[in-house]
Amino acid sequence: MKTITASEFKARSGRYLDESGKEPVYITRHDRPVRVLVDVEEYERLRAIDTRKYYDLRTDDLPEEFLKELEKGDQGEPTPHLDHLME
């Protein structure tokens, strides 16, 4: 992860546009993150898995088979390589 100031981005935007194709570029203003520059393919991938805007269901609305799976409490295989995203 690369972190730069907004002034640095403004001065060398072409460089950071290229670098964002390899890894996200975090842009800060007054030592606070304000934007993340990512490759368009990564952005589209993230949008495709973003379910926040698509589901407004209550458990009462779920089919019985889904409720049975939820009762199992299985969260799948551990993904420690993604833990940094929860910080």
C-alpha positions in Angstrom: 0.0 0.0 0.0 1.4 3.4 -1.0 0.4 6.5 0.9 0.9 10.0 -0.5 -0.3 13.5 0.2 -2.9 15.3 -2.0 -0.2 17.8 -3.0 2.1 14.9 -4.1 -0.7 13.4 -6.1 -1.4 16.7 -7.8 2.3 17.2 -8.7 2.8 13.7 -10.0 -0.6 12.3 -10.9 0.6 10.4 -13.9 3.0 8.4 -11.9 0.4 7.5 -9.3 -2.2 6.6 -11.9 0.3 4.1 -13.2 1.2 2.8 -9.7 -2.4 2.3 -8.8 -2.5 -0.4 -11.4 -0.2 -2.5 -9.3 -1.4 -1.5 -5.8 -3.9 0.9 -4.2 -2.6 4.4 -3.6 -4.0 6.1 -0.5 -4.2 9.9 -0.8 -4.1 11.9 2.4 -5.0 15.5 3.3 -3.8 16.9 6.6 -2.5 13.4 7.6 -6.0 11.9 7.1 -6.9 9.4 4.3 -9.4 11.0 1.9 -9.2 8.9 -1.2 -8.0 5.5 -2.5 -6.9 5.3 -6.1 -7.4 1.7 -7.5 -7.2 0.1 -10.8 -10.6 0.1 -12.6 -10.7 -3.7 -12.8 -10.3 -3.9 -9.0 -13.0 -1.2 -8.5 -15.4 -3.2 -10.7 -14.6 -6.4 -8.8 -15.4 -4.7 -5.5 -18.6 -3.2 -6.9 -19.7 -6.6 -8.0 -19.4 -8.1 -4.5 -20.9 -5.1 -2.7 -24.2 -6.4 -1.5 -25.1 -3.5 0.8 -27.4 -1.8 -1.7 -29.1 -4.9 -3.0 -30.5 -6.6 0.1 -32.9 -5.3 2.6 -34.1 -8.6 3.9 -35.2 -9.7 7.4 -34.7 -13.2 8.5 -38.5 -13.6 8.4 -38.3 -13.1 4.7 -35.7 -15.8 4.0 -36.5 -19.2 2.7 -36.4 -22.1 5.2 -33.3 -23.6 3.6 -31.4 -20.3 4.1 -32.5 -20.2 7.8 -31.2 -23.7 8.3 -27.8 -22.7 6.9 -27.6 -19.6 9.1 -28.3 -21.8 12.1 -25.2 -23.8 11.4 -23.1 -20.7 11.9 -20.5 -21.8 9.3 -18.5 -18.8 8.1 -16.5 -20.7 5.6 -12.7 -21.2 5.4 -10.5 -18.7 7.3 -9.0 -15.9 5.2 -6.2 -14.4 7.3 -4.7 -12.8 4.1 -7.8 -10.5 4.2 -7.6 -9.5 7.9 -6.0 -6.2 7.1 -9.2 -5.1 5.5 -11.0 -5.2 8.9 -8.7 -2.7 10.5 
